[in-house]
């Protein structure tokens, strides 16, 4: 969806003589327009062409532009604006945080969280006030979906090996936000997420796989191990178990289909390069095992896969 926010129609801006709120309400009822939020419309064709994330961001934008107050978007709404990933689909509800003095009830699509915000907890992104990356990660970490929270936290503190992309936040900043909020509901879950988050995870599938590895008692792997042979650098493995001479690769679809990872290569060339990489690793006397989302996202499936690859289970991570 290209610049879809430019296609939003706000009822407050209509000239009632030529284009009334009622006209757009009728168009929404007829299916030619979609009501994004109260008083905000967009052509249905444009709405349906968008991704799940793009549609959610339009909801956030619509509410941001139609509230008399200047809300601070938080939780998943802030994550979407920052570009932080979650597992599964984006919610339909839009989340804001307000101070205790203002209070207020949740209504319709809008969920209000009443909790104090420090000045450093609020930033502006794309013209929208949102909680900072660190505050957003800690907020999401208080929820019950620990797997998704770890995916978000890993991305936030991820350190690019090439040094081309700085981390969105740091572990120190996360701990600062955590400590400043104490005591708060969900703090024990948040502490577990922050303790489990790592800087080396390159993808959500790696994060989910690592979470499930700990749950099934898999030996703790070395992350992003570098391998070289007589030709030079082979690459970095997502997981490596030196005691078992085993390399683990979590290969999501993006690795083969996303321009971000393809580097302009065709799918055929990517597959050939991956085969050459695996052959060079095996020539070093290493085993190589790969899995995708269907296995990595399910603890029992991953356990069976790694046992078949030669790993014992029953280890306890410290």
C-alpha positions in Angstrom: 0.0 0.0 0.0 1.8 3.2 -1.2 1.1 6.3 1.0 -2.3 5.0 1.9 -2.6 7.5 4.7 -3.0 10.1 2.0 -6.3 8.4 1.0 -7.8 8.7 4.4 -11.0 10.9 4.4 -11.8 12.6 7.7 -15.4 13.5 8.3 -14.3 16.6 10.3 -12.8 18.1 7.0 -15.8 17.6 4.8 -17.7 20.4 3.2 -21.2 19.3 4.1 -22.7 21.0 1.0 -20.9 18.7 -1.4 -19.5 15.7 0.6 -21.3 14.9 3.8 -20.5 12.4 6.6 -23.7 10.6 5.7 -22.4 10.1 2.1 -19.3 8.3 3.4 -21.4 6.3 5.9 -23.6 5.1 3.0 -20.5 4.2 1.0 -19.2 2.2 3.9 -22.5 0.4 4.2 -22.5 -0.3 0.5 -18.9 -1.7 0.6 -17.2 0.9 -1.6 -15.5 2.5 1.4 -14.1 1.1 4.6 -14.5 2.9 8.0 -11.0 2.8 9.5 -12.1 4.4 12.8 -14.8 6.8 14.0 -15.2 9.5 11.3 -12.3 8.2 9.1 -12.9 6.4 5.8 -10.8 5.0 3.0 -11.7 3.3 -0.4 -12.3 -0.4 0.2 -9.9 -1.3 -2.7 -7.1 0.6 -1.0 -7.9 -1.0 2.4 -7.9 -4.5 1.1 -4.7 -4.0 -0.8 -2.8 -3.3 2.4 -1.0 -5.8 4.6 -2.2 -6.6 8.1 0.4 -4.2 9.5 -0.4 -1.4 7.0 -4.1 -1.6 7.9 -3.3 -1.4 11.6 -1.1 1.6 11.1 -4.0 3.3 9.3 -6.2 2.7 12.4 -3.5 4.3 14.5 -3.1 7.2 12.1 -6.9 7.7 12.0 -7.3 7.9 15.7 -4.2 10.1 16.1 -5.7 12.6 13.7 -9.2 12.7 15.2 -8.7 13.0 18.9 -8.9 16.4 20.5 -6.2 15.5 23.0 -2.7 14.4 21.7 -2.7 10.7 22.7 0.4 8.7 23.4 0.1 5.4 21.6 1.6 2.4 23.4 1.9 -1.4 23.5 1.3 -2.9 20.1 0.3 0.4 18.5 3.7 1.9 19.4 5.4 -1.3 18.2 3.8 -1.0 14.8 4.8 2.7 14.5 8.4 1.9 15.5 8.6 -1.1 13.2 9.0 -3.7 15.9 7.7 -7.2 15.1 5.2 -9.3 16.9 4.0 -12.9 16.4 0.8 -13.5 14.6 -1.7 -10.9 13.4 -1.8 -7.3 14.6 -4.7 -6.5 16.9 -7.8 -4.5 15.9 -7.7 -2.5 19.1 -5.6 0.7 19.2 -3.7 1.2 22.5 -2.9 4.5 24.3 -1.4 5.3 27.7 -2.7 8.1 29.8 -1.6 9.3 33.2 -3.6 8.6 36.3 -4.7 12.3 36.6 -6.5 12.0 33.2 -7.8 8.5 33.5 -10.6 7.5 31.1 -12.3 4.4 29.9 -11.6 2.2 27.0 -14.2 2.5 24.2 -14.7 1.0 20.8 -11.4 0.4 19.1 -9.5 2.4 21.7 -7.9 0.7 24.8 -6.6 3.1 27.5 -3.8 2.1 29.8 -3.6 4.2 32.9 0.0 4.4 34.2 2.6 7.1 34.7 4.9 8.1 31.8 8.2 9.8 32.3 9.2 12.5 29.7 11.8 10.1 28.3 9.1 7.5 27.8 7.4 9.6 25.0 8.8 10.2 21.5 7.4 11.4 18.2 7.6 9.1 15.2 6.0 10.0 11.8 4.1 12.8 13.5 2.6 10.4 16.1 3.3 10.5 19.8 4.3 7.0 21.0 6.0 5.4 23.9 9.8 5.0 23.4 11.1 1.8 22.0 12.4 0.8 25.5 9.1 1.6 27.2 7.1 -0.2 24.4 9.2 -3.3 24.9 8.8 -3.3 28.7 5.0 -2.7 28.3 4.6 -5.6 25.9 6.7 -7.8 28.1 4.2 -7.5 30.9 1.6 -9.4 28.8 1.0 -13.1 28.8 2.4 -13.9 25.4 6.1 -14.3 26.4 7.1 -15.8 23.0 5.9 -12.8 21.1 7.4 -10.4 23.7 10.9 -12.0 23.3 10.6 -11.6 19.5 9.9 -7.8 20.0 12.7 -7.4 22.6 15.3 -9.3 20.5 14.6 -7.0 17.6 14.8 -3.9 19.7 18.3 -4.6 21.0 19.6 -6.4 17.9 23.2 -5.4 17.0 23.9 -5.5 13.3 27.2 -7.4 12.7 28.2 -5.0 9.9 27.5 -2.0 12.1 25.3 -0.5 9.4 22.1 -0.4 11.5 22.3 0.8 15.1 20.1 -1.0 17.7 16.7 0.6 18.3 17.4 0.6 22.1 19.9 -1.1 24.5 19.6 -3.5 27.3 20.6 -0.7 29.7 17.7 1.4 28.5 15.3 -1.5 29.0 16.5 -2.0 32.5 16.2 1.7 33.3 12.6 1.7 32.2 11.9 -1.5 34.1 13.4 -0.2 37.3 11.7 3.2 37.0 8.3 1.5 36.8 8.7 -0.9 39.8 6.5 -2.1 41.3 4.1 -2.8 38.5 1.7 -5.5 37.4 3.4 -8.1 35.1 6.9 -7.2 36.3 7.9 -10.9 36.8 6.9 -11.7 33.2 8.8 -8.6 32.0 11.9 -9.6 34.0 11.9 -13.0 32.3 11.6 -11.4 28.8 14.4 -8.9 29.5 16.6 -11.7 30.9 16.0 -13.9 27.8 16.4 -11.2 25.1 19.7 -11.3 23.1 21.4 -8.9 20.7 22.4 -11.7 18.2 19.0 -12.8 16.9 18.5 -11.9 13.3 14.9 -12.9 12.8 11.6 -13.6 14.7 12.0 -17.3 13.8 15.4 -17.4 15.5 13.9 -15.8 18.6 10.9 -18.2 18.7 13.2 -21.2 18.1 15.5 -20.2 20.9 12.5 -19.8 23.3 11.3 -23.2 22.4 14.8 -24.7 22.8 14.9 -23.6 26.4 11.4 -25.0 27.0 12.3 -28.5 25.7 15.6 -28.7 27.5 17.8 -28.5 24.4 21.5 -27.9 25.1 22.2 -24.1 25.0 23.5 -23.2 21.6 26.2 -20.7 20.7 24.6 -17.9 18.7 26.0 -16.4 15.4 29.1 -18.5 15.3 31.5 -17.6 12.6 32.9 -20.3 10.3 35.8 -20.1 7.8 37.5 -22.6 5.5 40.4 -22.3 3.0 38.3 -20.1 0.8 37.6 -17.6 3.5 34.4 -16.7 5.4 31.6 -19.3 5.0 29.2 -17.4 7.2 27.6 -17.1 10.6 25.3 -19.9 11.9 22.2 -19.0 13.8 22.8 -21.9 16.3 25.8 -24.0 17.0 26.4 -26.8 19.4 30.2 -27.3 19.5 30.1 -30.4 21.7 27.9 -32.1 19.0 29.5 -30.5 16.0 26.1 -29.4 14.9 25.0 -26.3 13.1 21.3 -25.2 13.3 19.7 -22.9 10.7 16.3 -21.3 11.2 15.2 -20.5 7.6 12.0 -18.5 7.3 10.4 -17.6 3.9 11.9 -14.1 4.1 15.4 -15.5 3.6 14.4 -16.7 0.2 11.7 -14.3 -0.9 12.4 -10.9 0.7 14.5 -8.3 -1.2 16.1 -7.4 2.2 17.9 -10.7 2.2 18.2 -11.6 -1.4 20.7 -8.9 -2.4 19.3 -8.9 -5.9 19.8 -12.7 -6.4 17.3 -14.9 -8.0 15.6 -17.7 -6.0 17.6 -20.2 -7.9 20.9 -18.5 -7.0 19.9 -18.2 -3.4 19.2 -21.9 -3.2 22.6 -22.7 -4.9 24.4 -20.4 -2.5 22.7 -22.1 0.5 23.7 -25.5 -0.8 27.3 -24.4 -1.3 27.4 -23.0 2.2 26.0 -26.2 3.7 28.6 -28.3 1.7 31.4 -26.1 3.0 30.2 -26.5 6.6 29.9 -30.3 6.2 33.5 -30.4 4.7 34.6 -29.1 8.1 33.1 -32.1 9.8 29.9 -30.4 10.9 26.4 -31.6 10.8 23.8 -29.1 9.4 20.1 -29.2 10.2 17.5 -26.7 9.0 13.9 -25.9 10.0 11.2 -23.3 9.1 8.3 -21.8 10.9 6.2 -25.0 11.0 8.9 -26.7 13.2 10.5 -23.8 15.0 7.3 -22.3 16.2 6.1 -25.6 17.9 8.1 -26.8 20.8 7.3 -30.5 20.4 8.0 -30.4 16.6 11.4 -28.7 17.3 12.2 -31.3 20.0 11.6 -34.2 17.6 13.6 -32.4 14.8 16.7 -31.7 17.0 16.6 -35.2 18.6 16.7 -36.6 15.1 19.7 -34.4 14.4 21.6 -35.9 17.3 20.9 -33.6 20.3 20.0 -34.9 23.7 17.2 -33.2 25.7 17.0 -32.4 29.4 19.5 -29.6 29.8 18.6 -26.7 32.1 19.7 -23.3 30.9 21.3 -21.0 33.5 
